[in-house]
Amino acid sequence: MSPPEPSISSTTTPTNPNIQKCSFKYLSIENRHEGRKLLNTITASWPETAPLSKPFSRNLTTSSAKSSFTIVPRSGGWRVGDELTVKVQLRDYNGNPKKSGGDFLISKLQNQQLGAGVVGQVQDHSNGTFTAVFPLLWNGTADVVVMLVHASESITVLKRLMDKDPDRIYFSSYFKSGHVAEKTTCNLCLDPDKAPLCNLTDPNTGEQWFCYKPKTLDCNTRVTHGKDGFIQTISKVEETLFKKGINMKASIKALEESTVTILPKAGETKKVRPEPAGYYYRNQWRPLGGHTVRPFNSASDITACLKGKELHMFGDSTIRQFYMYITGRVPNLLTFDKRSSFQCGPFMAVDHTNDIILTHRCHGPPIRSNDVLVSQLKYVANELDRLTGGPNTVVVIGVWAHFGSFTLEAYYQRLMTIVKAVQRLLNRAPGTKVIVRTANMRDMTDVFVSLTNSDWYSLQLDKVLRAVFKNMDVFLLDAWDMVQASFYPHDVHPNTAIIKHMIDMILSYACP
């Protein structure tokens, strides 16, 4: 006879908006001074956005349809190696010029027939005008694309949520003992006055995580982790600031021409500063700044590079894409994934003949997964500390997509534990190759995605990531530019063609 199913009770359902107390301790003493200085610099780099008008009037907010851009003419036209400058004027729904900054704009040049694309460097002049500057890297025509990702008024809302509602996505765990099971709410930030807490802080990394204590069970009976829900804390009026194609991910039209003709270069040309990470030409990614990339178009090419190597991949589902890509194209790899969680793994594939080992494991909380056994959730820093490392070890790390609903302090602390583990790894095994994947833009289809994984949140996380890894001996895989410069729609999980370019970058670095 089968044992009876455990009875399950649920406690401490979330009631926030605007949590008053938070269990998370911001910045360890060791990181506090340096971290606060860095985060203040990143916060200050974005222009102040005005508070929403009272009463709120959408007519006073940025309108993509009323805004426009103009290509600044150049005497004698444009040649390869020159710069193209575009001026953008933002206007509100009444057609009046905006007087302040803080809007989130992106831009790129593209030629679909040539398979060419490059992002522009956008400067906010804090008065409703913007400048976008592009390096001219190919001979032929180039179409200018300018997009309003978020109005400045939307950024005002997003900033408020980042500071005031760090628990707007909440999680849960099941605690079980014998025939008794209880489900409680978990998060980085819980109100300790609401109920007793289980402090689940990792003893090695200091990474914090909390659950409300079950009514009858001990904290050490926790068996699962999973995403549970979302607390909507903005008003219906504020929701109108997040309408795709209208004031979010909306194209801005040219006042006149939007296409230029680029002639072959004549003589020496200056190097563009700051330069983009790279550009597409003939549908191939060409990095700028010294790194050489070559294509790995076949299973034999990939196998030849990975022969005798271990490739360990840690992070979120954007890193899982790399594992799936390689195992899907190299038939000799034997996978051991049958009993693993599809979202979190752990995954492993081996090729005994060529002495290849591939692994992937998701990062620890706050991973937004379906229920997964906590025994399978490992912090990246702990996994790095378990690696022997060496010249035949390649490590790929990507931790960003699940931190969009938290404060920058929480993300900074997570990255610093990883940074220190990378330093330890490179110190004991200097030949280890470490690759860090940046964030990328995504499709924002609804209010939920906008308020938890907005591209503006991802951009702030990306700035923190680049800053903490800036002076380290790691290779930065610039997914931000690779996704933005492509012809494919923005997607948190980039198109397979883009993943192929990223794999080419990884393997070119692993096998120079």
C-alpha positions as CSV (number, residue, x, y, z in Angstrom):
1,M,0.0,0.0,0.0
2,S,1.3,3.5,-0.9
3,P,1.9,5.9,2.0
4,P,-0.7,8.6,2.3
5,E,0.0,12.0,0.5
6,P,1.2,14.6,2.9
7,S,-1.3,17.2,4.0
8,I,-0.2,20.6,2.8
9,S,-0.9,23.9,4.5
10,S,0.0,27.4,3.3
11,T,1.1,30.3,5.5
12,T,2.2,33.9,5.2
13,T,0.8,34.9,1.8
14,P,2.3,38.2,0.7
15,T,0.3,41.4,1.5
16,N,2.8,44.1,0.5
17,P,2.6,46.8,-1.4
18,N,5.5,48.9,0.0
19,I,7.2,46.7,2.5
20,Q,8.2,48.6,5.6
21,K,11.0,46.4,6.9
22,C,13.4,44.2,5.0
23,S,15.4,41.1,6.1
24,F,18.1,41.7,3.5
25,K,21.2,43.5,4.8
26,Y,22.5,45.8,2.2
27,L,26.2,45.5,1.4
28,S,28.6,43.7,3.7
29,I,31.0,45.7,5.7
30,E,33.8,44.5,3.4
31,N,32.0,45.8,0.3
32,R,30.1,48.7,1.7
33,H,32.4,51.7,0.9
34,E,33.6,50.6,-2.5
35,G,30.2,49.2,-3.5
36,R,28.2,52.3,-2.4
37,K,30.6,54.5,-4.4
38,L,30.2,52.4,-7.5
39,L,26.4,52.2,-7.3
40,N,26.1,55.9,-6.6
41,T,28.1,56.5,-9.8
42,I,25.9,54.3,-11.8
43,T,22.7,55.8,-10.4
44,A,24.0,59.3,-11.0
45,S,24.9,58.5,-14.6
46,W,21.2,58.5,-15.5
47,P,19.6,61.9,-15.7
48,E,17.0,62.8,-13.1
49,T,13.4,62.1,-14.2
50,A,10.6,64.4,-13.1
51,P,7.8,63.2,-10.9
52,L,4.6,62.3,-12.6
53,S,2.2,65.3,-13.0
54,K,-0.7,65.6,-10.5
55,P,-3.3,65.0,-11.7
56,F,-1.6,62.7,-14.2
57,S,-1.8,63.6,-17.8
58,R,-0.5,61.3,-20.5
59,N,-0.5,64.2,-22.9
60,L,2.5,65.6,-21.1
61,T,4.6,62.5,-21.4
62,T,6.9,61.4,-24.3
63,S,5.1,60.5,-27.5
64,S,7.1,58.4,-30.0
65,A,4.7,59.4,-32.8
66,K,5.2,63.1,-32.2
67,S,9.0,62.8,-31.8
68,S,11.5,62.7,-34.7
69,F,15.2,62.5,-35.7
70,T,17.3,64.2,-38.3
71,I,20.6,63.1,-39.8
72,V,23.2,65.9,-39.5
73,P,24.5,66.6,-43.0
74,R,28.2,66.3,-43.7
75,S,30.1,68.3,-46.4
76,G,31.2,65.9,-49.1
77,G,29.0,63.0,-47.8
78,W,30.1,60.0,-45.8
79,R,32.9,57.5,-46.2
80,V,33.8,54.3,-44.5
81,G,35.7,55.3,-41.3
82,D,33.7,58.5,-40.8
83,E,31.1,59.1,-38.1
84,L,27.4,59.7,-38.7
85,T,25.6,62.0,-36.3
86,V,21.8,62.0,-35.7
87,K,19.8,64.5,-33.7
88,V,16.6,63.4,-31.9
89,Q,13.9,65.8,-30.6
90,L,11.4,64.3,-28.2
91,R,7.9,65.7,-27.9
92,D,4.9,65.1,-25.8
93,Y,1.4,64.1,-27.1
94,N,0.5,67.7,-27.5
95,G,3.4,68.1,-29.9
96,N,5.4,70.3,-27.5
97,P,9.2,69.7,-27.2
98,K,10.2,67.9,-24.1
99,K,12.3,70.1,-21.7
100,S,13.9,67.4,-19.6
101,G,15.9,64.2,-20.1
102,G,15.8,60.7,-18.7
103,D,14.1,58.9,-21.6
104,F,15.6,55.6,-22.7
105,L,16.6,55.6,-26.4
106,I,18.6,53.2,-28.5
107,S,19.7,53.5,-32.1
108,K,21.4,51.4,-34.8
109,L,22.5,51.5,-38.5
110,Q,21.5,48.6,-40.6
111,N,21.6,47.2,-44.2
112,Q,19.6,44.1,-44.4
113,Q,20.9,43.1,-47.9
114,L,24.5,43.3,-46.7
115,G,23.6,41.6,-43.4
116,A,25.1,44.6,-41.7
117,G,24.3,46.4,-38.4
118,V,25.9,48.4,-35.7
119,V,24.6,50.2,-32.6
120,G,25.0,53.9,-32.1
121,Q,26.2,55.7,-28.9
122,V,23.3,57.7,-27.6
123,Q,23.8,60.9,-25.5
124,D,21.1,62.5,-23.5
125,H,21.4,66.3,-23.3
126,S,18.8,66.5,-20.5
127,N,16.6,68.9,-22.4
128,G,14.5,66.7,-24.5
129,T,17.2,66.3,-27.2
130,F,19.5,63.4,-27.9
131,T,22.5,62.7,-30.1
132,A,23.3,59.4,-31.6
133,V,26.8,58.8,-33.1
134,F,27.6,55.8,-35.4
135,P,30.8,54.5,-36.8
136,L,30.6,53.9,-40.6
137,L,32.0,50.5,-41.1
138,W,30.7,49.3,-44.5
139,N,30.4,50.6,-48.1
140,G,26.9,51.0,-49.3
141,T,23.6,52.3,-47.8
142,A,22.7,52.4,-44.2
143,D,19.3,52.9,-42.6
144,V,19.0,54.8,-39.3
145,V,16.8,53.2,-36.7
146,V,15.9,55.1,-33.5
147,M,13.7,53.5,-30.8
148,L,12.0,54.8,-27.6
149,V,12.5,52.0,-25.1
150,H,10.9,53.9,-22.2
151,A,9.6,57.4,-21.7
152,S,11.3,59.4,-18.9
153,E,8.0,59.2,-17.0
154,S,8.2,55.4,-17.2
155,I,11.7,55.5,-15.7
156,T,10.3,57.5,-12.8
157,V,8.0,54.6,-12.0
158,L,10.7,51.9,-12.6
159,K,13.0,53.8,-10.2
160,R,10.4,53.9,-7.5
161,L,9.7,50.2,-7.8
162,M,13.4,49.3,-7.6
163,D,13.7,51.2,-4.3
164,K,10.3,50.6,-2.7
165,D,9.1,47.2,-3.9
166,P,12.0,44.7,-4.0
167,D,9.7,41.9,-3.2
168,R,7.2,42.4,-6.1
169,I,8.2,39.0,-7.4
170,Y,7.8,36.5,-4.5
171,F,8.9,32.9,-4.1
172,S,7.9,29.9,-2.0
173,S,9.3,26.7,-0.6
174,Y,7.7,23.5,0.6
175,F,8.8,22.2,4.0
176,K,8.1,18.5,4.5
177,S,8.5,16.0,7.3
178,G,6.8,12.7,7.1
179,H,3.2,13.2,6.2
180,V,3.2,16.9,7.0
181,A,4.0,19.6,4.4
182,E,3.8,23.4,4.6
183,K,4.3,26.0,2.0
184,T,5.6,29.5,2.9
185,T,6.7,32.6,1.1
186,C,10.4,33.3,0.5
187,N,12.5,36.2,-0.7
188,L,15.6,38.3,-0.3
189,C,13.4,40.9,1.4
190,L,10.8,39.8,3.9
191,D,9.2,41.7,6.8
192,P,10.5,40.1,10.0
193,D,7.7,41.7,12.0
194,K,5.1,39.8,10.0
195,A,6.2,36.3,11.1
196,P,9.4,34.4,12.3
197,L,11.9,33.9,9.6
198,C,14.1,31.0,8.5
199,N,17.5,32.5,7.7
200,L,18.8,30.4,4.8
201,T,22.0,32.5,4.3
202,D,24.7,30.4,2.6
203,P,27.6,29.9,5.1
204,N,30.3,30.0,2.5
205,T,29.3,32.9,0.3
206,G,27.2,34.9,2.7
207,E,24.4,35.0,0.1
208,Q,21.2,35.8,1.9
209,W,17.8,34.1,1.4
210,F,14.8,34.0,3.8
211,C,11.5,32.1,4.1
212,Y,8.8,32.6,6.6
213,K,9.0,29.8,9.2
214,P,6.4,27.1,8.8
215,K,3.9,26.9,11.7
216,T,4.8,23.4,12.7
217,L,8.0,22.3,10.9
218,D,11.6,23.3,11.4
219,C,13.5,25.4,9.0
220,N,15.8,22.5,8.1
221,T,12.9,20.6,6.5
222,R,12.8,22.8,3.4
223,V,12.9,20.7,0.2
224,T,11.9,22.9,-2.8
225,H,12.3,26.4,-4.2
226,G,10.1,28.1,-6.8
227,K,8.7,31.3,-8.1
228,D,5.2,31.9,-6.7
229,G,3.7,35.2,-8.0
230,F,3.8,38.9,-8.6
231,I,2.5,41.8,-6.6
232,Q,1.1,44.6,-8.9
233,T,1.7,47.9,-7.1
234,I,1.3,50.6,-9.9
235,S,-2.0,52.3,-10.7
236,K,-4.1,51.8,-13.8
237,V,-3.1,55.3,-14.9
238,E,0.6,54.4,-14.6
239,E,0.0,51.2,-16.6
240,T,-0.6,53.5,-19.6
241,L,3.1,54.3,-19.6
242,F,4.0,50.8,-20.6
243,K,2.3,50.3,-24.0
244,K,4.4,48.4,-26.5
245,G,4.6,50.3,-29.8
246,I,3.2,53.5,-28.3
247,N,5.5,54.6,-25.5
248,M,7.6,51.4,-25.0
249,K,9.7,49.8,-27.7
250,A,8.3,52.3,-30.1
251,S,10.0,53.5,-33.3
252,I,10.8,57.2,-33.8
253,K,10.5,58.4,-37.4
254,A,12.8,60.5,-39.4
255,L,11.9,64.1,-40.0
256,E,13.4,63.9,-43.5
257,E,15.7,61.1,-44.9
258,S,16.5,58.0,-42.8
259,T,19.0,56.5,-45.2
260,V,22.6,57.5,-46.1
261,T,25.1,56.3,-48.7
262,I,28.5,55.4,-47.5
263,L,31.4,55.7,-50.0
264,P,34.7,53.7,-49.8
265,K,37.2,55.2,-47.3
266,A,39.8,57.6,-48.5
267,G,43.1,57.8,-46.6
268,E,43.6,57.3,-42.9
269,T,40.6,57.4,-40.6
270,K,40.4,58.0,-36.9
271,K,39.3,55.3,-34.5
272,V,35.8,55.7,-33.1
273,R,35.6,56.4,-29.4
274,P,33.8,55.0,-27.6
275,E,33.5,52.2,-30.1
276,P,30.8,49.5,-30.0
277,A,31.7,46.0,-29.1
278,G,31.4,45.0,-32.8
279,Y,29.1,44.9,-35.8
280,Y,27.5,42.6,-38.2
281,Y,28.6,42.3,-41.8
282,R,27.6,39.5,-44.3
283,N,25.6,38.1,-41.3
284,Q,28.8,37.5,-39.3
285,W,29.6,39.2,-36.1
286,R,32.9,41.1,-36.3
287,P,34.2,42.2,-32.9
288,L,36.1,45.5,-32.5
289,G,38.9,46.0,-30.0
290,G,41.3,43.2,-30.8
291,H,39.5,39.9,-30.3
292,T,39.6,37.7,-33.4
293,V,36.6,35.4,-34.0
294,R,36.3,32.6,-36.4
295,P,33.3,30.4,-37.3
296,F,32.7,26.9,-35.9
297,N,30.3,25.7,-38.4
298,S,30.4,21.9,-37.9
299,A,30.4,19.3,-35.2
300,S,34.0,18.5,-36.1
301,D,35.0,22.1,-35.7
302,I,33.5,22.3,-32.2
303,T,34.9,18.9,-31.2
304,A,38.4,19.9,-32.4
305,C,38.3,23.0,-30.2
306,L,36.9,21.3,-27.1
307,K,39.1,18.2,-27.3
308,G,40.7,17.5,-24.0
309,K,38.8,20.4,-22.3
310,E,36.2,20.9,-19.6
311,L,33.6,23.6,-20.4
312,H,31.6,24.6,-17.3
313,M,28.6,26.9,-17.7
314,F,26.9,28.6,-14.7
315,G,24.0,31.0,-14.5
316,D,20.5,31.5,-15.9
317,S,18.7,30.2,-18.9
318,T,20.6,32.5,-21.3
319,I,23.6,30.3,-20.4
320,R,21.6,27.1,-20.7
321,Q,21.1,28.1,-24.3
322,F,24.9,27.6,-24.9
323,Y,24.7,24.1,-23.4
324,M,21.7,23.2,-25.5
325,Y,23.3,24.6,-28.7
326,I,26.5,22.6,-28.3
327,T,24.8,19.3,-27.3
328,G,22.3,19.7,-30.1
329,R,25.0,20.0,-32.7
330,V,27.7,17.6,-31.6
331,P,26.2,14.1,-31.8
332,N,29.2,12.4,-30.1
333,L,28.3,14.0,-26.8
334,L,26.6,11.6,-24.4
335,T,24.2,13.6,-22.1
336,F,23.2,12.7,-18.6
337,D,20.2,14.9,-18.1
338,K,17.3,12.5,-17.8
339,R,16.6,13.2,-14.2
340,S,17.5,16.9,-14.1
341,S,15.2,19.8,-13.9
342,F,14.8,21.3,-17.4
343,Q,15.2,24.8,-16.0
344,C,18.0,24.3,-13.5
345,G,19.8,21.1,-14.4
346,P,22.3,20.0,-13.4
347,F,23.3,19.0,-16.9
348,M,26.4,17.1,-18.1
349,A,27.6,15.8,-21.4
350,V,30.8,13.9,-22.2
351,D,32.7,12.6,-25.2
352,H,35.0,9.9,-23.9
353,T,36.9,9.5,-27.1
354,N,37.9,13.2,-27.3
355,D,38.1,13.7,-23.5
356,I,35.4,16.4,-23.5
357,I,33.2,17.4,-20.4
358,L,30.4,19.9,-20.6
359,T,28.3,21.0,-17.6
360,H,25.6,23.5,-16.9
361,R,24.1,24.4,-13.6
362,C,21.7,27.3,-12.8
363,H,22.6,29.9,-10.1
364,G,21.0,29.9,-6.7
365,P,18.1,32.0,-5.5
366,P,16.5,34.2,-6.6
367,I,16.2,31.9,-9.7
368,R,12.7,32.1,-11.1
369,S,12.1,28.4,-11.7
370,N,9.3,26.0,-11.2
371,D,9.6,24.0,-8.0
372,V,13.2,22.6,-7.9
373,L,14.8,20.6,-5.1
374,V,17.0,22.9,-3.0
375,S,19.6,20.2,-3.0
376,Q,20.2,21.1,-6.6
377,L,20.4,24.8,-6.2
378,K,24.1,25.9,-5.9
379,Y,25.6,29.4,-5.8
380,V,28.0,30.1,-8.6
381,A,30.8,31.1,-6.3
382,N,30.6,27.7,-4.5
383,E,30.7,25.9,-7.8
384,L,33.8,27.9,-8.9
385,D,35.5,27.0,-5.7
386,R,35.1,23.3,-6.5
387,L,36.8,23.5,-9.9
388,T,40.4,22.5,-10.3
389,G,40.9,24.8,-13.2
390,G,43.9,25.0,-15.5
391,P,44.7,25.6,-19.2
392,N,42.1,23.0,-20.4
393,T,39.3,24.5,-18.3
394,V,36.8,27.0,-19.7
395,V,34.2,28.7,-17.5
396,V,31.2,30.7,-18.8
397,I,29.2,32.7,-16.3
398,G,25.9,34.6,-16.9
399,V,24.0,36.0,-13.9
400,W,21.6,38.9,-14.6
401,A,18.1,38.0,-15.9
402,H,16.6,37.0,-12.5
403,F,17.7,40.2,-10.7
404,G,15.6,42.7,-12.5
405,S,13.1,43.1,-9.6
406,F,15.8,43.6,-6.9
407,T,17.9,46.6,-5.8
408,L,21.4,47.1,-7.3
409,E,22.8,46.4,-3.9
410,A,21.5,42.8,-4.0
411,Y,23.0,42.3,-7.5
412,Y,26.3,43.9,-6.6
413,Q,26.7,41.6,-3.6
414,R,25.9,38.5,-5.7
415,L,28.5,39.6,-8.3
416,M,31.1,40.3,-5.7
417,T,30.9,36.8,-4.3
418,I,31.4,35.5,-7.9
419,V,34.3,38.0,-8.5
420,K,36.1,36.8,-5.5
421,A,35.6,33.1,-6.5
422,V,36.9,33.9,-10.0
423,Q,40.0,35.6,-8.4
424,R,40.6,32.5,-6.3
425,L,40.2,30.2,-9.3
426,L,42.7,32.3,-11.5
427,N,45.1,32.5,-8.6
428,R,45.3,28.7,-8.1
429,A,45.0,27.9,-11.8
430,P,46.2,30.9,-13.9
431,G,45.6,29.2,-17.2
432,T,41.8,28.9,-16.7
433,K,39.8,30.8,-19.3
434,V,36.8,32.7,-17.8
435,I,34.0,34.2,-19.9
436,V,31.4,36.5,-18.5
437,R,28.2,37.1,-20.5
438,T,26.5,40.5,-20.3
439,A,22.8,41.2,-20.2
440,N,20.8,41.8,-23.4
441,M,17.5,43.5,-24.3
442,R,14.3,41.5,-24.4
443,D,10.8,41.7,-25.8
444,M,8.6,43.6,-23.4
445,T,5.1,42.4,-24.1
446,D,3.1,43.4,-21.0
447,V,3.2,45.3,-17.7
448,F,4.5,42.3,-15.8
449,V,7.6,42.0,-17.9
450,S,8.1,45.8,-17.9
451,L,8.0,46.0,-14.1
452,T,10.2,43.0,-13.4
453,N,12.6,42.7,-16.4
454,S,12.5,46.0,-18.1
455,D,15.4,46.8,-20.4
456,W,16.1,49.7,-18.2
457,Y,16.6,47.4,-15.2
458,S,18.8,45.2,-17.4
459,L,20.9,48.2,-18.4
460,Q,21.6,49.1,-14.8
461,L,22.6,45.5,-14.0
462,D,24.8,45.5,-17.1
463,K,26.6,48.6,-15.9
464,V,27.3,47.0,-12.5
465,L,28.5,43.8,-14.1
466,R,30.9,45.6,-16.5
467,A,32.3,47.7,-13.6
468,V,33.1,44.8,-11.2
469,F,34.8,42.7,-13.9
470,K,36.5,45.6,-15.6
471,N,40.1,45.0,-14.5
472,M,40.0,41.3,-14.3
473,D,41.5,38.7,-16.6
474,V,38.2,37.6,-18.0
475,F,36.6,37.8,-21.5
476,L,33.5,39.8,-21.7
477,L,30.9,38.4,-24.1
478,D,29.0,41.5,-25.1
479,A,25.5,40.1,-25.6
480,W,24.0,43.6,-25.3
481,D,25.5,44.9,-28.6
482,M,25.1,41.5,-30.4
483,V,21.4,41.4,-29.8
484,Q,20.7,45.1,-30.3
485,A,22.7,45.3,-33.6
486,S,21.0,42.2,-35.1
487,F,17.9,42.1,-37.3
488,Y,16.1,39.7,-35.0
489,P,13.5,41.0,-32.4
490,H,14.8,41.6,-28.9
491,D,14.4,38.4,-26.9
492,V,15.7,37.4,-23.4
493,H,16.6,34.2,-25.2
494,P,18.3,35.4,-28.4
495,N,17.6,33.8,-31.7
496,T,19.7,30.7,-32.5
497,A,21.6,32.6,-35.2
498,I,22.8,35.0,-32.5
499,I,23.6,32.1,-30.1
500,K,25.8,30.7,-32.9
501,H,27.7,34.0,-33.1
502,M,28.2,33.9,-29.3
503,I,29.4,30.2,-29.4
504,D,31.9,31.3,-32.1
505,M,33.1,34.0,-29.7
506,I,33.4,31.6,-26.8
507,L,35.2,28.9,-28.8
508,S,37.5,31.4,-30.5
509,Y,38.6,32.6,-27.0
510,A,38.9,29.0,-25.7
511,C,40.9,28.0,-28.8
512,P,42.9,31.0,-30.0
